[in-house]
């Protein structure tokens, strides 16, 4: 059976009892001077964002949408040896030669030569801008042993295409810095913005600093205002001011407002773009808004009702309608009639401890933030609070041995 490695990216990994324990992130091989490379195993990501090694000898079967292994998984963090190569992270997009013909790798195939022994046997390549595909035997290709400064990114991006932004961020974080930057530069602005929001702050700053200022400003515009503000807050003051000046005024305005609040307050962590509607909007309109696919679940959990204007800072804040209440009401009901009168808003200067206590006391996933003029200026969600309560390096997982 021939299995193309790039298609394994993100495949769920199941233990012998049928429980999913993680997802495939890469395949580890040993390149040899002669003969096909031997597959050593898989890099599997388990929670919380820990990458561990699964020996190929423990893989029972690989099928559509699943990889099943036997025995126990060693939870020690994966460390790549000097003699090992990561197929997805280091082989895809290499410039190689088939005879005298220059080509680019976009995938490789592995096959089981003996029970529990897998080898890389085929290389899928393309040539030039037309990207006409061609598959050849591994032995026909030369150039895998050469360190390349101009390695492309198309193949790795294709392998990431079906992954969630958080999974792409995790994969990028594990790549060498040069490779990470290459991939980031090739992502579209909106995709890169989504990925940056999931990366550790050091990675965010490193990637943003390699972009042309105009492109960096475009990416910041695609980020949610609170995430963009968090990132700008940690940049040198001159760089942050320059990027803000390059952003479209309408996109920069909410970010500038968020930067006026202290980091450890409700104003500093809130989103300035919750779902806001006027009191004469209907339940049907509200449900249509919260059905939007790009809304995080915590933001979609409730609709805030204000007098016009309905962009922050809004007109007078009137109240909130929870989505469960909306589901129980006739579609034609006006939002002004289904407000929760028991929930008081919080102030922008609430500390994170106060916000945390407020959400916990009322079993909420989000809360309105209202200023001294009675205007809604944003909403704090439970994920905003968690991001700031957890250690700075929480996205990188726990390095302690199990």
Beta strands, then each sheet from edge to edge (+ up, - down):
strand 1: 2-4
strand 2: 12-14
strand 3: 20-30
strand 4: 38-46
strand 5: 50-55
strand 6: 59-63
strand 7: 66-69
strand 8: 85-86
strand 9: 95-98
strand 10: 101-114
strand 11: 117-127
strand 12: 132-137
strand 13: 141-142
strand 14: 276-277
strand 15: 302-306
strand 16: 317-322
strand 17: 366-370
strand 18: 376-381
sheet 1: 1+ 10- 9+ 13-
sheet 2: 1+ 10- 11+ 12-
sheet 3: 5+ 4- 3+ 2- 7- 6+
sheet 4: 5+ 4- 3+ 8-
sheet 5: 14+ 15+ 16-
sheet 6: 17+ 18-
end
